Amino acid sequence: MIANSSVVDVRVDTPSATIVLNRPARKNALSSESVERLQQVFDDLLRDRKVAAVILTGASDAFCSGADLKEMEAHLEEEGAQEKWFQQTMALNELIVTMLRFPKPIIAAVNGPALGCGFALALACDAILASPSAHFGCPEVERGLVPGLVTPLLAFRVGASKAARYALSGVRLDGNAAVEAGICHEKVSGDHLLWARAQEWATDYSANSPQALQMTKQLINETIGEQFLTHLSLGTANTAAARTTDSAKEGVRAFLSKRKPDWK
C-alpha cells in the first residue's frame, strides 16, 4: 500500500494510479518535500503490478504553479546558497528523468495552471490532457530566473523555435493554444470530465504489452532523446546558477510583494 502525505496523495483505480499534488493553498507549488515525495511515489508504483498507467494531476483548481517561491525566498541570502540550489534542482532533474524512464505511460491531467516547474512536470509525461481552466507557461524570466528544466523539454516535444517563443516571453497558453502548438494532446469539454478521460486513456494503454510500452518509451525518450537528456542536465545547472543572482532576488521578492520588479 502506498501511504499518502501532506503534499502528495495517491490512489489506485485499476488499471491506473492517480498522483495528486496536494498543496492547494500554494497552487500546488513544488517544494523540496513535494519533489522528494513524488520520487518515492514513482519508485513505489514501479513495482505495483495492478498499475498499468499513471495519472498526474493537482488538487483543487491548479495543476502546479511552479517552484515554491516562498521557500526560495527564505534561502536567498543563505551562505552556500548555490550548493543548496544545485541540490534542489538536481532532485527535480532526477524526478523528471525518473518520469521519462518510467516503464508505464504517464498522463498529465492538467486542471489549472501548469507553470514553470509545473509545466516541466506535464511535459515529462507521455500524454497531456487539459481541462477548460488549464493554462501553461514559463514565467521564470519575469522573476529573474531561468527556465532551465522546461526549455529542453519544450524543445524536445515541440521544437526549438516554439521553445524560444515560450521560454523568452513568459506568454501563457490556454488549452486550445496548447493543443494547436502540439504541447497538449486533447482539451476536454468540462473540468469534471478530465479524470474520466485520463482513465479512458489509461485503460487503452493497459490493453497493450507492458514490455512493448516500456521499450517504446525507451526508444522515444532515451534513444531519440539522447541529446535532450544532456541538455536537461545543462539546464539544471543554469537553473541553479540563476537563483544566486541579484535578478532572482529582486524578481522573487517583487512577485511575492505583488509589485513590478526593478531590474538594475
GULUM-794992 format. One record per residue (C-alpha): residue number from 1; x, y, z. Coordinates in nm, 2 decimals. Layout:
BEGIN
@pos: NUM, px: X, py: Y, pz: Z
...
END
This chain:
BEGIN
@pos: 1, px: 0.00, py: 0.00, pz: 0.00
@pos: 2, px: 0.12, py: 0.35, pz: -0.09
@pos: 3, px: 0.08, py: 0.59, pz: 0.20
@pos: 4, px: -0.04, py: 0.94, pz: 0.14
@pos: 5, px: 0.14, py: 1.25, pz: 0.27
@pos: 6, px: 0.06, py: 1.61, pz: 0.34
@pos: 7, px: 0.18, py: 1.72, pz: 0.00
@pos: 8, px: 0.11, py: 1.43, pz: -0.24
@pos: 9, px: -0.18, py: 1.19, pz: -0.24
@pos: 10, px: -0.21, py: 0.86, pz: -0.43
@pos: 11, px: -0.50, py: 0.63, pz: -0.51
@pos: 12, px: -0.52, py: 0.32, pz: -0.73
@pos: 13, px: -0.82, py: 0.27, pz: -0.96
@pos: 14, px: -0.71, py: -0.02, pz: -1.17
@pos: 15, px: -0.57, py: -0.01, pz: -1.43
@pos: 16, px: -0.43, py: 0.34, pz: -1.32
@pos: 17, px: -0.29, py: 0.51, pz: -1.02
@pos: 18, px: -0.36, py: 0.88, pz: -0.97
@pos: 19, px: -0.10, py: 1.10, pz: -0.81
@pos: 20, px: -0.24, py: 1.43, pz: -0.68
@pos: 21, px: -0.02, py: 1.72, pz: -0.60
@pos: 22, px: -0.18, py: 1.84, pz: -0.28
@pos: 23, px: -0.08, py: 2.19, pz: -0.17
@pos: 24, px: -0.40, py: 2.38, pz: -0.29
@pos: 25, px: -0.33, py: 2.68, pz: -0.07
@pos: 26, px: 0.00, py: 2.73, pz: -0.27
@pos: 27, px: -0.15, py: 2.63, pz: -0.60
@pos: 28, px: 0.04, py: 2.30, pz: -0.56
@pos: 29, px: 0.38, py: 2.48, pz: -0.59
@pos: 30, px: 0.67, py: 2.23, pz: -0.58
@pos: 31, px: 0.86, py: 2.24, pz: -0.25
@pos: 32, px: 1.16, py: 2.02, pz: -0.17
@pos: 33, px: 0.93, py: 1.79, pz: 0.02
@pos: 34, px: 0.69, py: 1.76, pz: -0.28
@pos: 35, px: 0.98, py: 1.66, pz: -0.51
@pos: 36, px: 1.11, py: 1.40, pz: -0.26
@pos: 37, px: 0.77, py: 1.26, pz: -0.22
@pos: 38, px: 0.69, py: 1.23, pz: -0.59
@pos: 39, px: 1.02, py: 1.05, pz: -0.64
@pos: 40, px: 0.92, py: 0.80, pz: -0.37
@pos: 41, px: 0.57, py: 0.75, pz: -0.52
@pos: 42, px: 0.71, py: 0.67, pz: -0.87
@pos: 43, px: 0.95, py: 0.43, pz: -0.72
@pos: 44, px: 0.66, py: 0.25, pz: -0.54
@pos: 45, px: 0.43, py: 0.25, pz: -0.84
@pos: 46, px: 0.71, py: 0.09, pz: -1.05
@pos: 47, px: 0.66, py: -0.23, pz: -0.85
@pos: 48, px: 0.28, py: -0.23, pz: -0.83
@pos: 49, px: 0.16, py: -0.48, pz: -1.09
@pos: 50, px: -0.20, py: -0.36, pz: -1.06
@pos: 51, px: -0.10, py: -0.02, pz: -1.21
@pos: 52, px: -0.06, py: -0.02, pz: -1.59
@pos: 53, px: -0.05, py: 0.37, pz: -1.62
@pos: 54, px: -0.02, py: 0.67, pz: -1.40
@pos: 55, px: -0.23, py: 0.99, pz: -1.40
@pos: 56, px: -0.07, py: 1.30, pz: -1.26
@pos: 57, px: -0.30, py: 1.59, pz: -1.15
@pos: 58, px: -0.34, py: 1.86, pz: -0.89
@pos: 59, px: -0.57, py: 1.93, pz: -0.61
@pos: 60, px: -0.85, py: 2.19, pz: -0.63
@pos: 61, px: -0.81, py: 2.44, pz: -0.92
@pos: 62, px: -0.44, py: 2.41, pz: -1.01
@pos: 63, px: -0.21, py: 2.15, pz: -1.16
@pos: 64, px: 0.12, py: 2.30, pz: -1.03
@pos: 65, px: 0.21, py: 2.67, pz: -1.02
@pos: 66, px: 0.59, py: 2.60, pz: -1.04
@pos: 67, px: 0.87, py: 2.62, pz: -0.78
@pos: 68, px: 0.77, py: 2.73, pz: -0.43
@pos: 69, px: 0.90, py: 3.09, pz: -0.43
@pos: 70, px: 0.83, py: 3.14, pz: -0.06
@pos: 71, px: 1.07, py: 2.85, pz: 0.01
@pos: 72, px: 1.31, py: 3.00, pz: -0.23
@pos: 73, px: 1.29, py: 3.35, pz: -0.07
@pos: 74, px: 1.37, py: 3.21, pz: 0.27
@pos: 75, px: 1.71, py: 3.09, pz: 0.15
@pos: 76, px: 1.81, py: 3.37, pz: -0.09
@pos: 77, px: 2.07, py: 3.52, pz: 0.15
@pos: 78, px: 2.20, py: 3.20, pz: 0.30
@pos: 79, px: 2.57, py: 3.13, pz: 0.29
@pos: 80, px: 2.64, py: 2.84, pz: 0.05
@pos: 81, px: 2.31, py: 2.90, pz: -0.13
@pos: 82, px: 2.45, py: 2.79, pz: -0.47
@pos: 83, px: 2.51, py: 2.44, pz: -0.34
@pos: 84, px: 2.16, py: 2.43, pz: -0.19
@pos: 85, px: 2.01, py: 2.54, pz: -0.52
@pos: 86, px: 2.21, py: 2.28, pz: -0.71
@pos: 87, px: 2.09, py: 2.00, pz: -0.48
@pos: 88, px: 1.73, py: 2.11, pz: -0.51
@pos: 89, px: 1.74, py: 2.15, pz: -0.89
@pos: 90, px: 1.92, py: 1.81, pz: -0.92
@pos: 91, px: 1.65, py: 1.65, pz: -0.72
@pos: 92, px: 1.39, py: 1.79, pz: -0.97
@pos: 93, px: 1.61, py: 1.68, pz: -1.26
@pos: 94, px: 1.62, py: 1.33, pz: -1.12
@pos: 95, px: 1.24, py: 1.32, pz: -1.08
@pos: 96, px: 1.19, py: 1.43, pz: -1.44
@pos: 97, px: 1.44, py: 1.17, pz: -1.56
@pos: 98, px: 1.26, py: 0.91, pz: -1.35
@pos: 99, px: 0.93, py: 1.00, pz: -1.52
@pos: 100, px: 1.09, py: 0.98, pz: -1.87
@pos: 101, px: 1.24, py: 0.64, pz: -1.79
@pos: 102, px: 0.93, py: 0.51, pz: -1.60
@pos: 103, px: 0.82, py: 0.20, pz: -1.79
@pos: 104, px: 0.45, py: 0.27, pz: -1.77
@pos: 105, px: 0.27, py: 0.55, pz: -1.96
@pos: 106, px: 0.21, py: 0.87, pz: -1.76
@pos: 107, px: -0.08, py: 1.10, pz: -1.83
@pos: 108, px: -0.09, py: 1.46, pz: -1.71
@pos: 109, px: -0.44, py: 1.57, pz: -1.63
@pos: 110, px: -0.39, py: 1.94, pz: -1.62
@pos: 111, px: -0.67, py: 2.10, pz: -1.43
@pos: 112, px: -0.55, py: 2.46, pz: -1.40
@pos: 113, px: -0.21, py: 2.65, pz: -1.42
@pos: 114, px: 0.09, py: 2.44, pz: -1.51
@pos: 115, px: 0.37, py: 2.69, pz: -1.49
@pos: 116, px: 0.75, py: 2.68, pz: -1.47
@pos: 117, px: 0.85, py: 2.35, pz: -1.30
@pos: 118, px: 0.48, py: 2.25, pz: -1.31
@pos: 119, px: 0.49, py: 2.29, pz: -1.69
@pos: 120, px: 0.81, py: 2.07, pz: -1.69
@pos: 121, px: 0.63, py: 1.80, pz: -1.49
@pos: 122, px: 0.35, py: 1.80, pz: -1.75
@pos: 123, px: 0.60, py: 1.78, pz: -2.04
@pos: 124, px: 0.78, py: 1.49, pz: -1.87
@pos: 125, px: 0.45, py: 1.29, pz: -1.91
@pos: 126, px: 0.38, py: 1.09, pz: -2.22
@pos: 127, px: 0.04, py: 1.25, pz: -2.28
@pos: 128, px: -0.12, py: 1.58, pz: -2.17
@pos: 129, px: -0.50, py: 1.63, pz: -2.13
@pos: 130, px: -0.62, py: 1.98, pz: -2.04
@pos: 131, px: -0.94, py: 2.10, pz: -1.87
@pos: 132, px: -1.11, py: 2.42, pz: -1.98
@pos: 133, px: -0.93, py: 2.60, pz: -1.70
@pos: 134, px: -0.58, py: 2.47, pz: -1.79
@pos: 135, px: -0.30, py: 2.70, pz: -1.90
@pos: 136, px: 0.07, py: 2.66, pz: -1.95
@pos: 137, px: 0.37, py: 2.89, pz: -1.94
@pos: 138, px: 0.73, py: 2.97, pz: -1.84
@pos: 139, px: 0.71, py: 3.27, pz: -1.61
@pos: 140, px: 1.07, py: 3.23, pz: -1.48
@pos: 141, px: 1.22, py: 3.52, pz: -1.69
@pos: 142, px: 0.96, py: 3.75, pz: -1.54
@pos: 143, px: 1.11, py: 3.67, pz: -1.20
@pos: 144, px: 1.48, py: 3.69, pz: -1.27
@pos: 145, px: 1.51, py: 3.31, pz: -1.31
@pos: 146, px: 1.59, py: 3.07, pz: -1.59
@pos: 147, px: 1.35, py: 2.80, pz: -1.72
@pos: 148, px: 1.64, py: 2.55, pz: -1.74
@pos: 149, px: 1.43, py: 2.24, pz: -1.70
@pos: 150, px: 1.12, py: 2.33, pz: -1.90
@pos: 151, px: 1.31, py: 2.47, pz: -2.20
@pos: 152, px: 1.48, py: 2.14, pz: -2.30
@pos: 153, px: 1.16, py: 1.96, pz: -2.25
@pos: 154, px: 0.97, py: 2.20, pz: -2.48
@pos: 155, px: 1.24, py: 2.18, pz: -2.74
@pos: 156, px: 1.23, py: 1.80, pz: -2.73
@pos: 157, px: 0.85, py: 1.79, pz: -2.75
@pos: 158, px: 0.76, py: 2.08, pz: -2.99
@pos: 159, px: 1.09, py: 2.22, pz: -3.13
@pos: 160, px: 1.34, py: 2.49, pz: -3.05
@pos: 161, px: 1.16, py: 2.77, pz: -3.23
@pos: 162, px: 0.84, py: 2.73, pz: -3.02
@pos: 163, px: 1.06, py: 2.67, pz: -2.70
@pos: 164, px: 1.23, py: 3.00, pz: -2.76
@pos: 165, px: 0.90, py: 3.18, pz: -2.80
@pos: 166, px: 0.75, py: 3.05, pz: -2.48
@pos: 167, px: 1.06, py: 3.05, pz: -2.27
@pos: 168, px: 1.18, py: 3.40, pz: -2.36
@pos: 169, px: 0.84, py: 3.57, pz: -2.34
@pos: 170, px: 0.67, py: 3.41, pz: -2.04
@pos: 171, px: 0.35, py: 3.40, pz: -2.25
@pos: 172, px: 0.06, py: 3.19, pz: -2.12
@pos: 173, px: -0.11, py: 2.93, pz: -2.34
@pos: 174, px: -0.47, py: 2.82, pz: -2.27
@pos: 175, px: -0.58, py: 2.46, pz: -2.36
@pos: 176, px: -0.67, py: 2.55, pz: -2.72
@pos: 177, px: -0.34, py: 2.72, pz: -2.79
@pos: 178, px: -0.15, py: 2.43, pz: -2.62
@pos: 179, px: -0.33, py: 2.18, pz: -2.84
@pos: 180, px: -0.26, py: 2.39, pz: -3.15
@pos: 181, px: 0.11, py: 2.41, pz: -3.05
@pos: 182, px: 0.14, py: 2.04, pz: -3.01
@pos: 183, px: 0.20, py: 2.06, pz: -2.64
@pos: 184, px: -0.13, py: 1.93, pz: -2.52
@pos: 185, px: -0.29, py: 1.62, pz: -2.68
@pos: 186, px: -0.66, py: 1.70, pz: -2.61
@pos: 187, px: -0.87, py: 1.95, pz: -2.43
@pos: 188, px: -1.18, py: 1.81, pz: -2.26
@pos: 189, px: -1.51, py: 2.00, pz: -2.27
@pos: 190, px: -1.56, py: 2.02, pz: -1.89
@pos: 191, px: -1.34, py: 2.02, pz: -1.58
@pos: 192, px: -1.55, py: 1.73, pz: -1.44
@pos: 193, px: -1.46, py: 1.52, pz: -1.74
@pos: 194, px: -1.08, py: 1.54, pz: -1.71
@pos: 195, px: -1.00, py: 1.25, pz: -1.48
@pos: 196, px: -1.25, py: 1.02, pz: -1.65
@pos: 197, px: -1.09, py: 1.09, pz: -1.99
@pos: 198, px: -0.75, py: 1.03, pz: -1.84
@pos: 199, px: -0.87, py: 0.70, pz: -1.70
@pos: 200, px: -1.00, py: 0.61, pz: -2.05
@pos: 201, px: -0.65, py: 0.67, pz: -2.19
@pos: 202, px: -0.50, py: 0.46, pz: -1.91
@pos: 203, px: -0.74, py: 0.18, pz: -1.99
@pos: 204, px: -0.64, py: 0.20, pz: -2.36
@pos: 205, px: -0.27, py: 0.17, pz: -2.26
@pos: 206, px: -0.34, py: -0.12, pz: -2.03
@pos: 207, px: -0.46, py: -0.33, pz: -2.33
@pos: 208, px: -0.11, py: -0.32, pz: -2.47
@pos: 209, px: 0.20, py: -0.52, pz: -2.40
@pos: 210, px: 0.38, py: -0.38, pz: -2.09
@pos: 211, px: 0.72, py: -0.48, pz: -2.23
@pos: 212, px: 0.64, py: -0.32, pz: -2.57
@pos: 213, px: 0.53, py: 0.00, pz: -2.39
@pos: 214, px: 0.85, py: 0.02, pz: -2.19
@pos: 215, px: 1.06, py: -0.04, pz: -2.50
@pos: 216, px: 0.87, py: 0.23, pz: -2.70
@pos: 217, px: 0.92, py: 0.48, pz: -2.42
@pos: 218, px: 1.29, py: 0.40, pz: -2.41
@pos: 219, px: 1.31, py: 0.45, pz: -2.79
@pos: 220, px: 1.14, py: 0.79, pz: -2.77
@pos: 221, px: 1.29, py: 0.93, pz: -2.45
@pos: 222, px: 1.64, py: 0.77, pz: -2.43
@pos: 223, px: 1.74, py: 0.69, pz: -2.79
@pos: 224, px: 1.57, py: 0.97, pz: -2.99
@pos: 225, px: 1.61, py: 1.19, pz: -2.69
@pos: 226, px: 1.97, py: 1.10, pz: -2.60
@pos: 227, px: 2.10, py: 1.46, pz: -2.66
@pos: 228, px: 1.79, py: 1.60, pz: -2.49
@pos: 229, px: 1.89, py: 1.43, pz: -2.16
@pos: 230, px: 2.23, py: 1.61, pz: -2.18
@pos: 231, px: 2.06, py: 1.94, pz: -2.24
@pos: 232, px: 1.84, py: 1.88, pz: -1.94
@pos: 233, px: 2.14, py: 1.83, pz: -1.72
@pos: 234, px: 2.29, py: 2.16, pz: -1.85
@pos: 235, px: 1.96, py: 2.33, pz: -1.80
@pos: 236, px: 1.96, py: 2.21, pz: -1.44
@pos: 237, px: 2.29, py: 2.38, pz: -1.37
@pos: 238, px: 2.17, py: 2.70, pz: -1.53
@pos: 239, px: 1.86, py: 2.70, pz: -1.32
@pos: 240, px: 2.07, py: 2.66, pz: -1.00
@pos: 241, px: 2.31, py: 2.93, pz: -1.10
@pos: 242, px: 2.03, py: 3.18, pz: -1.19
@pos: 243, px: 1.89, py: 3.15, pz: -0.84
@pos: 244, px: 2.20, py: 3.30, pz: -0.69
@pos: 245, px: 2.18, py: 3.63, pz: -0.90
@pos: 246, px: 2.06, py: 3.97, pz: -0.79
@pos: 247, px: 1.79, py: 3.94, pz: -1.06
@pos: 248, px: 1.65, py: 3.63, pz: -0.89
@pos: 249, px: 1.64, py: 3.81, pz: -0.55
@pos: 250, px: 1.46, py: 4.11, pz: -0.70
@pos: 251, px: 1.23, py: 3.90, pz: -0.91
@pos: 252, px: 1.12, py: 3.66, pz: -0.64
@pos: 253, px: 1.07, py: 3.94, pz: -0.38
@pos: 254, px: 0.88, py: 4.15, pz: -0.63
@pos: 255, px: 0.65, py: 3.87, pz: -0.72
@pos: 256, px: 0.57, py: 3.78, pz: -0.36
@pos: 257, px: 0.52, py: 4.15, pz: -0.28
@pos: 258, px: 0.29, py: 4.19, pz: -0.58
@pos: 259, px: 0.49, py: 4.47, pz: -0.73
@pos: 260, px: 0.68, py: 4.51, pz: -1.06
@pos: 261, px: 1.05, py: 4.42, pz: -1.04
@pos: 262, px: 1.31, py: 4.69, pz: -1.07
@pos: 263, px: 1.58, py: 4.54, pz: -1.29
@pos: 264, px: 1.91, py: 4.70, pz: -1.24
END
